[in-house]
Every structure is written in C-alpha cells, then in structure tokens.
Amino acid sequence: MFDTLASNTTIVSSSDDTSRAMNAIRSVVRALRLNTRSIEGKLGISLAQLFVLQQLAEKPADSLNELAERTATHQSSVSVVVRRLVDRGFVTRVASRSDRRRVQITLTPDGETLLRGAPPTVQSDLMNGMSRMTPQQQATLAELLELWVLASGIDLAAAPMMFEDEPPARVGSG
C-alpha cells in the first residue's frame, strides 16, 4: 500500500489525496470544536455528556456495555461520562431488578429538562452519516482510518469520548 510513492505522478496524486484526507479531518475537528463550545456555553456540560444524554433520551440503557455500544466507544470511557452525569444529577444508575450485576442508566427529570432545546451533536451527525454508507464502505473506512492512525504512530488504545477529559490515572497500591 505504501509502495505507491514510486513515481512522480503517484506522488502528485498522493499529495492531492493527502490534502483531501487532511481537509476532511480538519473539517471534522473544526465541527467538533465549534459544537463543543456551543454546548458548553449553552448547557454547561461537555459534548460527550450531551451525546450520552441524547442516547439515553432515545432509550434508557440496561448496562454500561450497551451504552458504550450505542455511543461507539469503550465501556471505560462511557463509564467516566456517566459518573459525571450522575454527580450532576442528570442520570441515575440503579441495579437491575432482574440481574443485580447490571445497572440501568436512565435520565432524571433534570436531565430531560437540560435536553430541551439542546443542539444535535456532531457525533450523532457522523454516526448517522456513516449509517447511510454500505456495510462494505463502513468497513473500508474503519480499516483505512485505523491504518492511517497506526502508520502515523498514534495509539489506537481506548480513547475517551470526543472532547472529554482523560480519566485520572489510577495509582497503584504498591
């Protein structure tokens, strides 16, 4: 795949493709940054927190894993966001009646009130846009993005949700 830099015509084409890819990434990052500022200014919560609230408004979650799947993120990342929302009184976490090992996550009345008039999130727009692609296109996009990130030396480890602070590092006991 990286052998295509062999000829001058490929280099020009590759440069155009690099520009297109970088412009697409810059457009996504800009949209996320603007969306984040708007949400934080209007609602006083992060973009990730609003995205989770909007997911819960569609349907309460029967577990953190389910919510992680719906938000297309890692369970540990969504757990941090949910904890912050619980602390602010926007969601509740209660043990499931049918399986005490699971937690049900639902909006509180304060969470519902906060959502009224909230703008859509860029994450929702991106996920909706991807859902309009064929399964093959989705797989190709995911594979190529992962390849690009890895080839760039960027860690693909479970990142926090979009524009959410990294969770504090755990301190070992010895």
Secondary structure, 3 states (H helix, E strand, C coil): CHHHHHCHHHHHHHHHHHHHHHHHHHHHHHHHHHHHHHHHHHHCCCHHHHHHHHHHHHCCECCHHHHHHHCCCCHHHHHHHHHHHHHCCCEEEEECCCCCCCEEEEECHHHHHHHCCCCCCHHHHHHHHHHCCCHHHHHHHHHHHHHHHHHCCCCCCCCCCCCCCCCCCCCCCC
